[in-house]
Amino acid sequence: MMRWGRAILGGLLAEAMLIVVVAPGGIMGNEAVVTWSAVIGAPIVTFLAALWVCRGVESKLVLHGTLAGLAAMLIYLLPVLAGGVAQPPVYWVAHGLKVAGGAAGGMFAARRMATAAGVARAGA
């Protein structure tokens, strides 16, 4: 069963965490720090958000994680593009890394679930 709301909430969570990561650079007024902390932080926060999304999900974990990454990307992009704001090319890389980080988080959760199931069967 797809947990759409959880995936979208995971995207929101990832974007909120990314704001926390990027904010110090913005406070310092250093655009390079903002840019690179966004690029580096994007896959990390979506990986973590995907782990949260996959808790309690029994199947399609990689899909759930990927959807969380897509949600994070769209939550940022829709208002920006609607406002006509141009994005530096490196931000497009960061958006792709959000999706990749979400998929990786889902894959990690799936492997963890498979390992736990194997251990449970071996102990039975």
Summary of the structure (lengths in Angstrom):
residues: 124
radius of gyration: 16.1
end to end distance: 27.3
largest distance: 59.1
contacts: 415
relative contact order: 0.19
helix: 85%
strand: 0%
